[in-house]
């Protein structure tokens, strides 16, 4: 993140704008809407800019720039077409620890002006850090279509009742749940329909009904998919945004965790082979305890929670304690990684069935039904099979699978770090030894792997 978004209260504060032309006028109009007092400095000042300053009670100085003009201001804007002068203004302001914006020169800025969607008191800002202002403007235009002007009235309604709601609920979690119900339910719909008085009546009624209510916690068991954030479901993203606590695995990338509500508590409970940060039994107990505290708990798992994700064990514990829960499927690693590697798991000419197998069992062994795994016409996908790969290849060959059977290893599939190694049952152990592999990995065995050369489409180089 190159710039941290902040909202600056400029009401009644002085802002220096160096420049008197069209660019300065555009900046001055925006600053005036925020209630700033303008000090305009330029050898020549556009009449419209002069009229704006006179109307808003600012001041103009028809002269060249001098560093003394920074005294007493809270923000400096360089809006001239003289790059040397702009750089000087930036240096002078930053030497005084004043925020400064230089138009069309992000490298000289300590603050930037975003594209704004104004639904006051709700304000949405979009920025590209000054590197792609047209893209920021187009993004703002898209957001404009999603938020009608009635959102501003909804925010005003919340503003009027904020103190009453704060006094009615003891905890911030209870207040958050109340407001989410307001913003996503019938009250909001009344505002959008222009029935503001009815919306206020319903809010008062709901507030009276909710006082003294004991909020029950809930657990959301959510599959985060194989790694690409674009593969999340809409339902998963919605629950990620409303959870109070997030318990996440090692396999969930930061890019997905960052989509959770920013003020939610985050607890890492990741597990690697023979290295469990939090034992499964403790995770189960933690889910129960947090839910009993009235919190909405997100259990975020890589892939799908019901395919080698221990989701069944966790909801068994929740059900035993009467804890309400929801399960949101995710794209499992086999589907996601194979698709991004260009390997169809089934194909009429090569595989009429597919089998998902764990690379190691609960006791750490690879004691699998090998005779069933060598049947012709099927694809076998091994989860968590990197450590046991030599034994997997040996056992499949030992039980009758052709040593020349195509095989693929996919590292961190669907992400920019995806790497695919293809070979055969006979050659794969040696190929892996010659390559630096970073888990998580997935193994695919079957004739469908031979189709990768023609079907691969995901380019991690771009």
C-alpha positions as CSV (number, residue, x, y, z in Angstrom):
1,X,0.0,0.0,0.0
2,X,1.7,3.1,-1.2
3,X,-0.7,5.6,0.3
4,X,-2.8,5.1,3.5
5,X,-6.3,6.4,2.9
6,X,-7.2,9.0,5.5
7,X,-10.0,11.6,5.6
8,X,-8.9,15.1,6.5
9,X,-11.2,17.5,8.4
10,X,-10.5,20.8,6.7
11,X,-13.6,22.7,7.9
12,X,-12.5,26.2,8.9
13,X,-8.8,25.5,8.2
14,X,-6.5,27.3,5.9
15,X,-5.2,25.6,2.7
16,X,-2.6,27.2,0.5
17,X,-3.2,26.8,-3.3
18,X,-0.3,28.0,-5.4
19,X,-1.6,28.6,-8.9
20,X,-4.4,30.7,-10.5
21,X,-5.6,28.7,-13.5
22,X,-8.1,26.0,-14.3
23,X,-6.3,23.3,-12.3
24,X,-6.2,25.5,-9.2
25,X,-9.9,26.3,-9.7
26,X,-10.9,22.6,-9.8
27,X,-8.9,21.9,-6.6
28,X,-10.4,25.0,-4.9
29,X,-13.9,24.0,-5.6
30,X,-13.4,20.6,-4.0
31,X,-11.6,22.2,-1.0
32,X,-14.5,24.6,-0.6
33,X,-17.0,21.8,-0.5
34,X,-15.0,20.4,2.4
35,X,-15.3,23.8,4.2
36,X,-11.7,24.8,3.9
37,X,-10.5,28.5,3.9
38,X,-8.5,29.2,0.7
39,X,-5.3,31.1,0.4
40,X,-4.6,31.5,-3.4
41,X,-1.2,32.6,-4.5
42,X,-0.4,33.3,-8.2
43,X,0.8,36.2,-10.4
44,X,-2.6,35.9,-12.2
45,X,-5.8,34.6,-10.8
46,X,-8.8,33.4,-12.9
47,X,-11.9,35.5,-12.2
48,X,-14.0,32.4,-11.3
49,X,-11.4,31.4,-8.8
50,X,-11.3,34.9,-7.3
51,X,-15.1,34.9,-7.0
52,X,-15.1,31.6,-5.3
53,X,-12.5,32.7,-2.7
54,X,-14.4,35.9,-2.1
55,X,-17.6,34.0,-1.6
56,X,-16.0,31.5,0.9
57,X,-14.1,34.1,2.9
58,X,-10.6,33.2,1.8
59,X,-7.8,35.4,0.5
60,X,-5.9,35.9,-2.7
61,X,-2.3,37.1,-3.1
62,X,-1.4,38.3,-6.6
63,X,2.3,37.6,-6.4
64,X,4.9,34.8,-6.8
65,X,5.3,32.0,-4.3
66,X,7.4,32.4,-1.2
67,X,7.9,29.8,1.6
68,X,6.5,32.3,4.2
69,X,3.1,31.7,2.6
70,X,3.0,28.2,4.2
71,X,2.7,29.7,7.7
72,X,-0.6,28.9,9.4
73,X,-1.9,26.5,6.8
74,X,-2.8,22.8,7.2
75,X,-2.4,21.7,3.6
76,X,-0.5,22.9,0.6
77,X,-1.4,22.4,-3.0
78,X,1.0,23.1,-5.9
79,X,-1.2,23.6,-9.0
80,X,1.2,25.4,-11.4
81,X,2.7,24.2,-14.7
82,X,6.2,25.0,-13.5
83,X,7.8,21.7,-12.4
84,X,10.7,23.4,-10.7
85,X,8.4,25.6,-8.6
86,X,6.2,22.6,-7.8
87,X,9.2,20.7,-6.5
88,X,10.2,23.7,-4.4
89,X,6.7,24.0,-2.8
90,X,6.8,20.2,-2.1
91,X,10.2,20.4,-0.4
92,X,9.2,23.5,1.6
93,X,6.0,21.9,2.8
94,X,7.5,18.6,3.7
95,X,10.4,20.3,5.6
96,X,7.6,21.8,7.8
97,X,5.8,18.4,8.1
98,X,2.9,19.8,6.2
99,X,0.9,17.5,3.9
100,X,1.4,18.6,0.3
101,X,-0.2,17.7,-3.0
102,X,1.4,18.4,-6.3
103,X,-0.9,18.1,-9.3
104,X,0.1,15.3,-11.8
105,X,3.3,14.6,-9.9
106,X,2.7,11.7,-7.4
107,X,6.4,11.4,-6.6
108,X,6.3,15.0,-5.1
109,X,3.1,14.3,-3.1
110,X,2.8,13.3,0.6
111,X,-1.0,13.3,0.1
112,X,-3.1,12.7,-3.0
113,X,-6.7,13.6,-4.0
114,X,-8.8,10.5,-4.7
115,X,-11.7,10.1,-7.0
116,X,-14.7,10.7,-4.7
117,X,-18.2,9.3,-4.5
118,X,-20.1,11.8,-2.3
119,X,-23.1,10.5,-0.4
120,X,-22.4,12.7,2.6
121,X,-22.1,11.8,5.4
122,X,-21.0,8.6,3.6
123,X,-18.0,9.4,1.4
124,X,-16.2,6.8,-0.8
125,X,-12.7,7.5,-2.0
126,X,-10.8,5.7,-4.8
127,X,-7.2,6.2,-5.6
128,X,-4.5,4.6,-7.8
129,X,-1.8,6.5,-6.0
130,X,-1.6,9.0,-8.8
131,X,-0.4,6.4,-11.3
132,X,-3.6,5.7,-13.2
133,X,-6.1,8.5,-12.5
134,X,-8.3,7.5,-15.4
135,X,-8.7,4.0,-13.9
136,X,-9.6,5.6,-10.6
137,X,-12.2,7.8,-12.3
138,X,-13.7,4.8,-14.1
139,X,-13.8,2.8,-10.9
140,X,-15.6,5.8,-9.2
141,X,-18.1,5.8,-12.0
142,X,-18.8,2.2,-11.5
143,X,-19.3,2.7,-7.7
144,X,-21.6,5.6,-8.4
145,X,-24.1,3.2,-10.0
146,X,-24.0,0.9,-7.0
147,X,-24.8,3.5,-4.4
148,X,-27.8,5.7,-5.1
149,X,-28.0,9.1,-3.4
150,X,-30.4,7.7,-0.8
151,X,-27.4,6.1,0.9
152,X,-26.6,9.6,2.2
153,X,-30.0,9.8,3.9
154,X,-29.5,6.3,5.3
155,X,-26.2,7.5,6.8
156,X,-27.9,10.6,8.2
157,X,-30.5,8.4,9.9
158,X,-27.7,6.3,11.5
159,X,-26.0,9.5,12.6
160,X,-29.1,10.7,14.4
161,X,-29.5,7.5,16.4
162,X,-25.9,6.6,16.9
163,X,-25.8,7.8,20.6
164,X,-29.0,6.0,21.4
165,X,-27.8,2.7,20.0
166,X,-24.5,3.1,21.8
167,X,-26.3,3.5,25.1
168,X,-28.6,0.6,24.4
169,X,-26.0,-2.1,23.8
170,X,-23.2,-2.9,26.1
171,X,-20.7,-4.3,23.6
172,X,-19.5,-3.1,20.2
173,X,-20.3,-6.5,18.7
174,X,-24.0,-6.1,19.7
175,X,-24.1,-2.6,18.2
176,X,-22.5,-3.9,15.0
177,X,-25.1,-6.6,14.6
178,X,-27.9,-4.1,15.2
179,X,-26.6,-1.7,12.5
180,X,-26.0,-4.5,10.0
181,X,-29.7,-5.5,10.5
182,X,-30.7,-1.9,9.9
183,X,-28.6,-1.4,6.8
184,X,-29.5,-4.7,5.2
185,X,-33.1,-4.9,6.1
186,X,-36.5,-3.3,5.8
187,X,-35.4,0.0,7.4
188,X,-32.9,0.6,4.6
189,X,-35.4,-0.3,2.0
190,X,-37.8,2.3,3.3
191,X,-35.1,5.0,3.0
192,X,-34.3,3.9,-0.6
193,X,-38.1,4.2,-1.3
194,X,-38.2,7.7,0.0
195,X,-40.2,6.8,3.1
196,X,-37.8,8.3,5.6
197,X,-40.3,8.9,8.4
198,X,-41.5,5.3,8.2
199,X,-37.8,4.1,8.3
200,X,-37.2,6.2,11.5
201,X,-40.3,4.7,13.1
202,X,-39.2,1.2,12.3
203,X,-35.7,1.9,13.6
204,X,-37.1,3.1,17.0
205,X,-39.3,0.1,17.2
206,X,-36.4,-2.3,16.4
207,X,-34.2,-0.5,18.9
208,X,-36.9,-1.0,21.6
209,X,-37.3,-4.7,20.7
210,X,-33.6,-5.4,20.7
211,X,-32.8,-3.9,24.1
212,X,-32.0,-6.7,26.6
213,X,-31.8,-9.3,23.9
214,X,-29.0,-11.8,24.3
215,X,-27.1,-12.3,21.1
216,X,-26.2,-15.9,20.2
217,X,-22.9,-16.5,18.5
218,X,-22.6,-18.4,15.3
219,X,-19.8,-20.2,13.3
220,X,-19.2,-19.8,9.6
221,X,-17.3,-22.7,8.1
222,X,-16.0,-21.2,4.9
223,X,-14.0,-22.7,2.1
224,X,-11.5,-20.1,0.8
225,X,-10.7,-22.0,-2.4
226,X,-7.2,-23.0,-3.7
227,X,-5.6,-19.5,-3.5
228,X,-6.9,-17.1,-6.1
229,X,-9.1,-14.6,-4.3
230,X,-11.3,-14.3,-7.5
231,X,-12.5,-17.9,-6.9
232,X,-14.2,-17.0,-3.6
233,X,-18.0,-17.3,-3.6
234,X,-20.3,-14.3,-3.0
235,X,-21.6,-15.9,0.1
236,X,-18.0,-16.5,1.4
237,X,-17.1,-12.9,0.9
238,X,-20.3,-11.7,2.7
239,X,-19.6,-13.8,5.8
240,X,-16.0,-12.8,5.8
241,X,-17.1,-9.2,6.0
242,X,-19.4,-9.6,9.0
243,X,-17.4,-12.0,11.2
244,X,-16.1,-10.8,14.5
245,X,-13.3,-13.3,14.8
246,X,-11.3,-15.1,12.0
247,X,-9.6,-18.5,12.6
248,X,-7.5,-19.2,9.5
249,X,-5.3,-22.0,8.2
250,X,-1.8,-21.9,6.8
251,X,-3.2,-22.6,3.3
252,X,-5.2,-19.4,3.2
253,X,-3.1,-16.6,1.5
254,X,-2.8,-13.1,2.9
255,X,-4.7,-11.8,-0.2
256,X,-7.8,-13.6,1.0
257,X,-7.4,-12.9,4.7
258,X,-7.2,-9.2,3.9
259,X,-10.7,-9.4,2.5
260,X,-12.1,-10.1,5.9
261,X,-13.4,-7.3,8.0
262,X,-10.3,-5.3,9.0
263,X,-11.3,-4.8,12.7
264,X,-12.0,-8.5,13.2
265,X,-9.7,-10.5,15.5
266,X,-7.5,-12.8,13.6
267,X,-6.2,-16.1,15.0
268,X,-3.8,-18.3,13.2
269,X,-4.5,-22.0,13.7
270,X,-2.5,-23.3,10.7
271,X,-1.2,-26.8,10.5
272,X,1.7,-28.2,8.6
273,X,2.9,-31.8,8.5
274,X,4.0,-32.7,12.1
275,X,3.7,-29.0,13.1
276,X,0.3,-28.1,14.4
277,X,0.2,-24.5,15.6
278,X,-3.0,-25.3,17.4
279,X,-4.1,-29.0,17.8
280,X,-7.4,-29.8,16.2
281,X,-9.1,-30.5,19.5
282,X,-8.2,-27.1,20.8
283,X,-9.5,-25.5,17.6
284,X,-12.8,-27.3,18.1
285,X,-13.0,-26.0,21.7
286,X,-12.0,-22.5,20.6
287,X,-14.9,-22.3,18.1
288,X,-17.3,-23.3,20.8
289,X,-16.0,-20.9,23.4
290,X,-16.0,-17.9,21.0
291,X,-19.5,-18.6,19.8
292,X,-20.8,-18.9,23.3
293,X,-19.4,-15.4,24.0
294,X,-21.9,-14.2,21.4
295,X,-19.3,-13.7,18.6
296,X,-19.7,-14.5,14.9
297,X,-16.8,-16.7,14.2
298,X,-15.3,-17.3,10.7
299,X,-13.5,-20.6,10.3
300,X,-11.6,-20.0,7.1
301,X,-10.1,-23.0,5.4
302,X,-8.1,-23.5,2.2
303,X,-10.0,-25.3,-0.5
304,X,-13.3,-26.9,0.6
305,X,-13.9,-27.5,4.3
306,X,-15.4,-30.9,3.7
307,X,-12.7,-32.3,1.4
308,X,-9.7,-33.2,3.6
309,X,-10.4,-30.0,5.6
310,X,-11.5,-31.5,8.9
311,X,-14.7,-29.5,8.6
312,X,-16.8,-32.5,9.6
313,X,-14.9,-32.9,12.9
314,X,-15.4,-29.2,13.7
315,X,-19.1,-29.0,13.1
316,X,-19.6,-32.3,15.0
317,X,-18.3,-30.4,18.1
318,X,-20.5,-27.4,17.3
319,X,-23.6,-29.5,17.0
320,X,-22.8,-31.3,20.2
321,X,-22.9,-27.9,22.0
322,X,-25.9,-26.6,20.2
323,X,-23.9,-23.9,18.4
324,X,-25.5,-22.6,15.2
325,X,-23.3,-22.8,12.1
326,X,-23.3,-22.4,8.4
327,X,-21.1,-24.2,5.9
328,X,-20.0,-22.5,2.7
329,X,-18.3,-24.8,0.1
330,X,-15.1,-23.6,-1.6
331,X,-13.5,-24.7,-4.8
332,X,-11.4,-27.7,-3.7
333,X,-7.7,-27.8,-4.6
334,X,-8.2,-30.7,-7.1
335,X,-10.7,-28.7,-9.2
336,X,-8.9,-25.4,-9.0
337,X,-5.3,-26.5,-9.4
338,X,-6.1,-29.0,-12.2
339,X,-8.1,-26.3,-14.1
340,X,-5.3,-23.7,-13.8
341,X,-2.7,-26.3,-14.9
342,X,-4.7,-27.3,-18.0
343,X,-5.4,-30.8,-16.8
344,X,-9.1,-32.0,-17.0
345,X,-9.8,-34.5,-14.3
346,X,-12.2,-36.4,-16.5
347,X,-12.2,-37.0,-20.2
348,X,-14.2,-39.4,-22.3
349,X,-11.1,-40.8,-24.0
350,X,-8.8,-41.0,-20.9
351,X,-10.7,-41.0,-17.5
352,X,-14.3,-41.9,-16.7
353,X,-13.9,-41.4,-13.0
354,X,-11.8,-39.4,-10.5
355,X,-10.7,-40.2,-7.0
356,X,-9.5,-37.8,-4.3
357,X,-7.0,-39.4,-1.9
358,X,-5.1,-37.9,1.1
359,X,-1.4,-38.3,0.9
360,X,-1.1,-39.2,4.5
361,X,-3.6,-40.5,7.0
362,X,-4.3,-39.4,10.6
363,X,-1.5,-41.7,11.9
364,X,1.0,-40.2,9.4
365,X,1.2,-43.4,7.2
366,X,0.4,-43.9,3.5
367,X,-1.6,-47.1,4.1
368,X,-4.0,-46.7,1.3
369,X,-6.2,-49.0,-0.8
370,X,-3.6,-49.3,-3.5
371,X,-5.3,-52.0,-5.5
372,X,-8.3,-49.7,-6.0
373,X,-6.1,-46.8,-7.1
374,X,-4.5,-48.6,-10.0
375,X,-7.8,-49.3,-11.8
376,X,-7.8,-48.2,-15.5
377,X,-9.8,-45.3,-16.7
378,X,-9.5,-43.1,-13.6
379,X,-7.7,-40.1,-12.4
380,X,-6.2,-40.1,-8.9
381,X,-5.5,-36.9,-7.1
382,X,-3.3,-36.9,-4.0
383,X,-3.7,-34.2,-1.4
384,X,-0.7,-33.4,0.8
385,X,1.4,-36.0,-1.0
386,X,4.7,-34.2,-1.4
387,X,6.6,-35.9,1.5
388,X,5.2,-39.4,0.6
389,X,5.6,-38.9,-3.2
390,X,8.4,-41.6,-3.6
391,X,6.3,-44.1,-1.7
392,X,3.1,-43.2,-3.6
393,X,4.9,-43.8,-6.9
394,X,6.5,-47.0,-5.7
395,X,3.2,-48.5,-4.4
396,X,1.2,-47.6,-7.5
397,X,3.8,-49.3,-9.7
398,X,4.1,-52.3,-7.3
399,X,0.3,-52.8,-7.5
400,X,0.2,-52.8,-11.3
401,X,0.1,-49.3,-12.6
402,X,2.3,-48.7,-15.7
403,X,5.5,-46.9,-14.7
404,X,5.0,-44.7,-17.7
405,X,1.6,-43.4,-16.5
406,X,1.7,-39.6,-16.7
407,X,1.9,-37.7,-13.5
408,X,1.9,-34.0,-12.5
409,X,2.9,-32.1,-9.4
410,X,1.3,-28.7,-9.0
411,X,2.8,-26.2,-6.5
412,X,0.6,-23.4,-5.1
413,X,-2.0,-23.8,-7.9
414,X,-4.1,-20.8,-9.1
415,X,-1.6,-18.3,-7.7
416,X,1.2,-16.3,-9.2
417,X,3.6,-18.8,-7.6
418,X,2.0,-21.8,-9.5
419,X,4.6,-24.3,-10.8
420,X,3.7,-27.5,-12.6
421,X,6.1,-30.4,-13.0
422,X,5.0,-33.2,-15.3
423,X,6.6,-36.6,-15.7
424,X,5.7,-40.3,-15.1
425,X,5.3,-42.5,-12.1
426,X,8.9,-43.7,-12.7
427,X,10.5,-40.3,-13.3
428,X,8.6,-38.0,-10.9
429,X,10.6,-38.7,-7.7
430,X,13.9,-37.7,-9.3
431,X,12.3,-34.7,-11.1
432,X,11.1,-33.4,-7.7
433,X,14.5,-33.9,-6.1
434,X,16.0,-31.7,-8.8
435,X,13.5,-28.8,-8.2
436,X,12.9,-26.6,-5.3
437,X,9.3,-27.1,-4.3
438,X,7.2,-25.0,-1.9
439,X,4.0,-26.5,-0.5
440,X,1.1,-26.7,-0.7
441,X,1.3,-29.2,-3.6
442,X,-1.1,-31.5,-5.3
443,X,-0.4,-34.7,-7.2
444,X,-2.4,-35.9,-10.3
445,X,-1.9,-39.4,-11.7
446,X,-3.6,-40.5,-14.9
447,X,-3.7,-40.2,-18.7
448,X,-5.4,-36.8,-18.5
449,X,-2.0,-35.3,-17.5
450,X,-0.8,-35.9,-21.1
451,X,-3.4,-33.2,-22.3
452,X,-1.6,-30.4,-20.4
453,X,0.8,-29.6,-23.3
454,X,-2.2,-28.6,-25.5
455,X,-4.6,-27.2,-22.8
456,X,-2.4,-25.2,-20.5
457,X,-3.6,-21.6,-20.4
458,X,-2.7,-20.0,-17.1
459,X,0.5,-17.9,-17.5
460,X,2.1,-17.0,-14.2
461,X,4.6,-14.7,-16.0
462,X,1.9,-12.0,-16.5
